[in-house]
Amino acid sequence: MSNRPIGDVVIEICSDICKEVLNIGKHFKVHKLGDREFYIFPLTTKEREILVKNLYSVLSGMANRGDVKGLSRVSLKAKSLMISVRNRKSFWYRLGLALSDGSVLDDKRIIFSTTRPHTLNAIIYGFGNVLIYVARYMRYGESGRSACAINALVEDEDVAKDIINLKKQGKGIKDLIANLKQCRECLASFLAGVIDGDGAIDKDNVRISVSRADILFKIINQLIIDVKYDHSKYLLRISTRTLRQLNLLDEIANQLISEHKKLKMITIANKRFRFICREVDGIIKELSKEDVNEVLKSLHDEELKLLKQIRFRRKGKYLYAYIPSRTNELLNTYEKFKSLMKNLMYKFKIPIDIIPSIKLGKREVVIYSKCVVSFLKMLLEVLWQASDVKNE
């Protein structure tokens, strides 16, 4: 349970308590959305108090043990819970998230409602200070899956006022689009907030749930060319090819909070990369074992430990390298290995970027590029030889 995201913990605890403790069986409403049927269990004041106190108790304990990611403070506020984290995301990310999945109450407050842990994580880690309360308990008719609907209230005067102004005057949209077009990092951050809010990613498109009348539709439609809109499903589609041409895939991936969306975006960003090996091969041939040993001695223990986790596997005539990883640690392993490779590029004075050769597999970080695999194999051979000499 170490270092879990706050949203995952909150949704899991709320659902478990509602399912096992609260008396929810006596009253419910049936709600239909298309062919799907939901059973809605409104919570009484007493039930909500029990739920929030239990949630406070568990989160406080986890925070004291360091078992929850980034949590700096949790406090009871009547039937609600105030959650604070150490940092928050940029204005542009928060604006994208609020436009995608929030509702502005006034010139300071924005409210969100969700049953999904990754959306709650985006709200908490996006805004930094969030007041949450459990609105209702839901059960899905066909699957039987249960979930708590969490309302999350944030105070952000800059974002709230900006959205109000955007809805009031068309000139505000033009200024916003001009600012985003002039700053690629701002645009990537804004789109990351939109995707973390009510977006989804597949191999060809980023899909955003939005009405054509919504201000967000107008913004994206003017920001990015060749967007497509499905009127029957209220889905706006942005081609991942377009995002690649704008050189935005990597930057959006870096800004995303949702881990599963980040993994999908990284996979798309790395797809179809063709690595040119000639320069790397030339550098490898010129390296002496003494040079390699000096660099290896300069690495930190954690870097050496990661290097030793590299394995090799042959498929036909091709040899590739990989680092096995648990699914919940995959993104962390990927980021650590990228950091290691950047350090090696610097120390060996490799003039071209070899980071895009690193790919994400299902349960492993993979390197297919022949020259990078040869480079890693050579490093490990020297490392193991040094270890053997040391042990003699």
Secondary structure, DSSP 8 states (H G I E B T S, - for coil): -TTB-HHHHHHHHHHHHHHHTS--TT--EEEEETTEEEEEEE--HHHHHHHHHHHHHHHHHHHHHT-BTTEEEEEEETTEEEEEES----HHHHHHHHHHH-EE-SSSEEEEEES-HHHHHHHHHHHSEEEEEEEEEEEETTT--EEEEEEEEEE-HHHHHHHHHHHH-HHHHHHHHHHHHH-HHHHHHHHHHHHHHHEEE-SSEEEEE--TTSHHHHHHHHHSTT-EEETTTTEEEEEHHHHHHTT-HHHHHHH---HHHHHHHHHHHHTT-----HHHHHHHHH--HHHHHHHHHHS-HHHHHHHHT-EEEEETTEEEEEEE--GGGHHHHHHHHHHHHHHHHHHTT--S--GGGEEE-SSEEEE--HHHHHHHHHHHHHHHHHHHHHH-
